[in-house]
Amino acid sequence: MTGWQLADLLGVHEHQIDLDELPDLPVRVLLELARRLDMHPADLMTGADDLFELPRHRQVLDRRPAGADHDALTVVTALAHADSPLTAEALADALSWTRHRTDAALHHARTHPDTGGALTLRHVPPEAYTAAPRLDVLAAHQVDALSGRKKPHASVRGPIQPAEAEVLLRVWVDGGIDTGDAAQRQALADLAAADMVTRGDIIDRLHDNVAYSLRMLPEPPAPTDTDSAIPLS
């Protein structure tokens, strides 16, 4: 390939294909020239080796609102200091925030669990929140060994255990459990203490909050606008 042919392929003048002229060429021309010659681009310019050896720094664009992480950390920390779970309204009053800012911080804490550090946001039905240790750091057997499965508040619960899930299913389908199974009796007692199951003399039933969260209760009917209805003749 002649110098003229190479220059034509690169879209430059023939006199630019010269070692003295290379530093003035656009980067795209240098890269294309190196590709055509099967060379490393640093071989075309003296002193370019250090430039090509620099690590690439990728800047990640953070689209989260300014201060969102700090607000989420604030609400989680406030809930950790509270003696009992708080509603969003009570939390806003305690922090002297608007309800909009509090709701935004709660949403951010739910969608970005890492903002609370070792703590994460927990929803306590029906409308309260609390802070609890994250469950994705320690293994289940480590949590059991450290806490002894003790819970500081009856209404504050972590994920249900397999035996408790079986009990919830039995209560929903059969209205009760196998009373001869000690594990089921203990799970039922734990669920009742957490107000997730309502005990009865004959039939046990799920608490309304639990049934609603499992979508076992019908959705509220849509309001009917009777004033705008076309009168029947």
N, C-alpha and C positions, 0 to 999 in steps of 0.2 A: 504494500500500500504506500503510495507516494504521500509526501507532505500535503500536497494539494487535496488529495482524496480524503485524507484524515481530517483536514480542516473543514472540508465540505460536509463530512458526516457530523462534525461537532457544531456546525453552524457558525464558524468564525473564519477570519481571514487567514491565509496561509502563513503570513509573517508572524502571527500570534503563536504558532506552534513552534516556540523557541524557548529554551530554558530561561532566558533573560526576561521573557514576556509572561511566563507562567504565573508569577505572583499576582499579575493584574487581571487574570481571567476569572470569570465567575466560578463559584464553587461547583455548580452543576456541570460546567465544562471540564473542570479538573477531574471530577468523579467519572464522567463519561470517558475522558481520555485515558484514565487509569484502567477502566474496564476494557476499552478497546485494545490496550497494550498488555493486558493481563498483568498489571502491576499494582502494588499497593499505592494509594494516593500519596502517602508520606514520601515515597521514592521520587516524586516529581518536584518536590520543593525542599530545599535545604532547611533544616531546623523544624520540620513539620512533625517529626516523630513524637516529640513531647505533647504536641497538641492532640494527636490521635490516640495517645495512651491515657489521656484524662478520662476518668469515669464519667459516664453519662448520669446526670442528675435529672430525674423525672419529677416534675412538680405536680402534685395531685391537687386539683381544684377542689376546695372545700366549699360546698354549696349550702352548708348549714348556716342558719342565721347567726349573726355575731352575738356572742354571749349566751347562746343556747346551751352549750356544755356547762357553763358556770351556773345558769339557772337550774338545770337538771341536778347538778351536784348539790345546789343549795336546798332543793326540796327533799332530796334523799337524806341529806344530813339533818334537816329539820325533823323529818319523820323518825330518824334514828334517836333524836333527843326526846321526842314525845313519849309520854307514858302509855299511850294507847293509840290505835289507828285513828287517823283524822280524815274527814271529808275534804274535798277540794275547797269548799267554802271556808271551813275552819282553818285550813292551811293558809289560804289567802289572807285571812284576818291576822293570823299569827305572824306572817311575814310582811304585813302591810303592803301587799301587792294587789293589783287588779285581778279579777277572776280570769280575764283573758290571758294574762301573763302566767298565772298559775296553771291553767289548763295547757298552755303551750309547753311549759316546763315539764308537766306530768307526761304529756305525749312524747316529748323528747327523751325523757328518762325511760319510758317503756320501749321505744324503738332503738335506743342506744344504751344498752345495759352497762356498757363499760364506763359511762360517765360517772357512775357512783363509786368507782374503785372496787373495794372489797364488798360493798353493799349494793343491793339492787332493789328496785321498786316492786312491791307486792300489792296486789289488789285484794282487799278484804270485803267480800260481799256484804251489803249490796253496793255501797257508794263510798267506802273508805279506802285509805291507802296506808301502808306502813313500809318500813325498810327492814330488810333481812339479809343475811349473808348470801352471796352468790352460790349457786348450786353447780356451776360448771368448773370450779377450781378443785374441789376435793371429791374423791370417789365416795360412793354411798357408804361403804364400810368405814371409811375414815370419818364421815359425819356421824355415823352411829357410835363409833368409839369415842368421839370427842364430846358429843352432847348426851349420849345415853337416851336419845329419842325424847328428851324433855322439851316441852314447849312452854315459853314464858306466858303465853296468853292463849286461852282456849280457841279464840276466833282467828288466830294467826296460824296458818298452816302452810306447809310446803306441798309439793306434789303428793298425791295419794299413792299409797302402797298397793301392790297387786292384790293383797287380801282385802283391802278396803274397796278396791274397784269391783271385786267379785261380790262383796256385800252390797254395794250400791246397785249392781245388776240384779241380785236376788230380791232386794227390797222393791225395785221397780217392777220386776216381772211377777214375783210370787208374794210380795208383801211381807217377807220375813226371811230368816236364815235357817241353816241347819243348826239347831240348838246343841247338837252333840259335838259340834266342831269348836274347839276352844279358840282357835285362831279367828274364826268368824265372830265369835262372841266378843273377843277383845276388840276386833276391828269395828264392830257395831257400836261398842261402848265409846271408842275414840271418835267415831263419826257423830254420835249423839252429843258428846261433850263439845264438839266443834259446831253444833247446830246445823249439821248437814243432813241428819236423819231425825225424824220425829218418832219417838217410841210410842207404841200403842199397846193396849191390853192383848189384842189379838193380831192386829196388822200394823206393821211399821210402814212409814211412807217417807219419801224424800222431802226435804225442806223445799219450799217454793223457789228459793234462790238457786238451789242445785238443779231442780227440775227445769227451771227457765234456762240456766246456763247450758244444760244438755239438750235444749230445744225440745223439751217434752211438753211444754205448755204452748197453747196457740198464741200467735201474735195478736196484739190488740186490734180490734176491728178498726178500719179506716173511718174517720168521721164522715157523716152523711150531711151534705148541704141541702136541707129540705127547702130552704127559701128560694133556691135557684132552680128547683125542679119544675119541669113543664106540667102545668095542671092537667089532670085527666078530665076529659069531657064525659 
